[in-house]
């Protein structure tokens, strides 16, 4: 895990889109990463943010511009991971870090347990049944992209599974008026 984190963090521009790593601690049964101070998981920021925080007011188009810029930052981070043959596998509001600034500052973290891609080897026929069951648990690059898009859809009140419906909003009483382009972007990431 240490080599994997070091390899990713040494990539040009990685320090701008990944949560900074101060230390890696490993014991016989635990591995953890200590991140730079300042950034917190987005989940925590959303729980404690005041009502005037830009993410609580995404009906304001300028705030959504910041949201989409943050999507671009996470897409760059995901591109770096994928270019190294790694899958994140667990993108959610705990894996995204922010300082809560009024400008785009999202950083991707939680990749210390990323999955390494490899090619399947031929196996004996009895093991093929096991492989078939394991394939149901298979992750792919598409899963990572879908996870990011689903996370962003949840921020703006869109049901990720309902993007093909005429009304994909979760809260139909008070929906955020999105442009067709915004909905289309999420639709293409979640259900290409």
C-alpha positions, 0 to 999 in steps of 0.5 A: 500500500505504501508503494502504491500511495507513493507512486500515485502521489509522485505523479505530476499534478497529483498533489493538487487533486489528491488528499495530501499524505503526511504519514502512513502507519502500518502495524501487524493488523492495520494500515492507515494514512494521516492526511494533511491538516485542513481538509476534512471528509466532505461528509463531515463538512456537509454535516457541520456546514452553515446554511449559507455554505455554497453546497447547501445553496446549489440552486444558485448557478454560480455555486453549481459552477464550483460544484462542476469544477470540483467534479473536474478535479475528481475526474482528474484524480480518477484519471491518474488512478486509472492511468496507473491501472488502479480502481478506487472502488469506494468513492463516496463523501468520506473519500472526498476531502475539502476545506470548504472553500468558496472555490473548487478544492475537492481532493480524492482520498481513500485510495490506499486500498485501491484495486490493481487490475490484472488479467484473468488466468485460465483455471481448471474447470472446477474453479471456473464456477468460483470465478463466475461467482466472483465476477459478480463482485467485479469492479471496473473503471465504469464503477468508479465513474458511476460512483462519482456521478452518483455522489454529485447527483445526490448533492443536487437532488437527483435520483441516480437510478432515475436519470432516464425518467422525465422527472429525475428529482428526488424532492419534487417539491423543491427541485434545483433547476438544472440545465439539460447539459447538467442532467446529460453529463450525469446521465452519461457518467452513470448510464452511458 
